[in-house]
Amino acid sequence: MKVPGVAAAAVPKAKITSYLLSRTHPTGRAKAAFFSALGFAPENWRALADALIRHAAENEVTTVDETRFGTKYTVEGSLDTPAGPGPVIRVVWFVEKGQTSPRLVTAYPRQRVEK
C-alpha cells in the first residue's frame, strides 16, 4: 500500500528549512547534516520536498498507526538525491481525520536491511 493522497501531499517550506535542513534546530541539526551531505540545501528546499514526495509515491507503507487525530503512515526506502540514488530513509506522513492529503511529519536515515 502507498500513502493515500500522496499526489496532494503537503510539505511546508518551514518543515524543510527550519527543521530538516536547519543546522541550528535542537533535534533537526543531525538530520540537516545528513541531508546536506546528500546534496540538499535550504536555498533549494523544494528539491528535498519533491524527493520526499517521490519517496512516498514509489515505496510501500511499512506501518500504519491509527490515532484519535488521524492516521500515521511510515514509509521506508531509498531516497533519490541530487547525486542519484541515496540511502534508505524512513519518512513519516500524517493524514488528519476528515482530511485526504498527507502532511510530512519527519524524515531520517534508516539502516539498510540485508536481504
C-alpha positions as CSV (number, residue, x, y, z in Angstrom):
1,M,0.0,0.0,0.0
2,K,1.1,3.5,-0.8
3,V,0.4,6.6,1.3
4,P,-3.1,7.7,0.4
5,G,-3.4,11.0,-1.3
6,V,0.3,11.4,-1.9
7,A,-0.2,13.4,-5.1
8,A,-1.6,16.1,-2.9
9,A,1.0,15.8,-0.1
10,A,1.8,18.9,1.9
11,V,5.5,19.6,2.6
12,P,5.7,23.1,4.1
13,K,8.8,25.1,3.4
14,A,9.3,25.7,7.1
15,K,9.4,21.9,7.8
16,I,12.3,21.6,5.4
17,T,14.2,24.9,6.0
18,S,13.6,25.3,9.8
19,Y,13.8,21.6,10.7
20,L,15.2,19.0,8.3
21,L,17.9,21.4,6.8
22,S,18.4,23.6,9.9
23,R,21.8,23.3,11.4
24,T,20.6,25.2,14.5
25,H,17.4,23.2,15.3
26,P,17.9,21.2,18.5
27,T,16.6,18.0,17.1
28,G,16.9,18.8,13.4
29,R,20.6,19.6,13.2
30,A,21.7,16.0,12.9
31,K,19.2,15.5,10.1
32,A,20.4,18.7,8.4
33,A,24.0,17.3,8.4
34,F,22.7,14.0,6.9
35,F,20.5,15.6,4.2
36,S,23.1,18.3,3.4
37,A,25.8,15.6,2.8
38,L,23.4,14.1,0.2
39,G,23.4,17.4,-1.7
40,F,20.2,19.1,-0.3
41,A,20.4,22.7,0.7
42,P,18.0,25.2,2.4
43,E,18.1,27.6,-0.6
44,N,16.8,24.8,-2.8
45,W,14.4,23.4,-0.2
46,R,12.0,22.3,-2.9
47,A,14.4,19.6,-4.1
48,L,14.2,17.8,-0.8
49,A,10.4,18.3,-0.6
50,D,9.9,16.8,-4.0
51,A,12.3,13.9,-3.2
52,L,10.3,13.1,-0.1
53,I,7.0,13.1,-2.0
54,R,8.6,10.8,-4.7
55,H,9.8,8.6,-1.9
56,A,6.2,8.2,-0.6
57,A,4.9,7.6,-4.1
58,E,7.5,4.9,-5.0
59,N,7.8,3.0,-1.7
60,E,5.3,0.9,0.2
61,V,4.0,1.9,3.6
62,T,5.7,-0.2,6.3
63,T,3.4,0.7,9.3
64,V,0.1,2.3,9.8
65,D,-0.9,3.8,13.2
66,E,-4.5,5.0,13.8
67,T,-4.8,7.7,16.4
68,R,-7.8,9.8,17.6
69,F,-6.4,12.6,15.4
70,G,-5.9,10.7,12.2
71,T,-3.6,8.1,10.6
72,K,0.2,8.0,10.7
73,Y,2.0,6.3,7.7
74,T,5.6,5.2,7.9
75,V,7.5,4.6,4.6
76,E,11.0,3.2,4.2
77,G,13.1,3.1,1.0
78,S,15.9,4.6,-0.9
79,L,15.8,8.4,-1.4
80,D,16.6,10.0,-4.7
81,T,19.2,12.7,-4.1
82,P,20.9,15.3,-6.3
83,A,23.7,12.8,-6.8
84,G,21.5,9.9,-7.7
85,P,20.1,7.0,-5.6
86,G,20.8,7.5,-2.0
87,P,20.5,5.8,1.3
88,V,17.4,4.1,2.9
89,I,15.4,6.6,4.9
90,R,12.3,6.5,7.0
91,V,9.6,9.1,6.3
92,V,6.5,9.7,8.4
93,W,3.3,11.1,7.0
94,F,0.1,12.0,8.8
95,V,-3.5,12.4,7.5
96,E,-5.7,14.2,9.9
97,K,-9.2,12.9,10.5
98,G,-11.6,14.4,7.9
99,Q,-8.7,15.3,5.5
100,T,-7.4,13.4,2.5
101,S,-3.9,14.8,1.9
102,P,-0.9,13.7,3.9
103,R,1.5,16.1,5.5
104,L,5.1,15.5,6.3
105,V,5.9,14.8,9.9
106,T,9.6,13.8,9.8
107,A,12.3,12.0,7.8
108,Y,15.6,10.4,9.0
109,P,18.2,7.9,7.9
110,R,17.4,4.2,8.3
111,Q,19.9,1.4,8.3
112,R,19.8,-0.7,5.2
113,V,18.5,-4.2,5.8
114,E,20.4,-7.0,4.1
115,K,18.2,-9.4,2.1
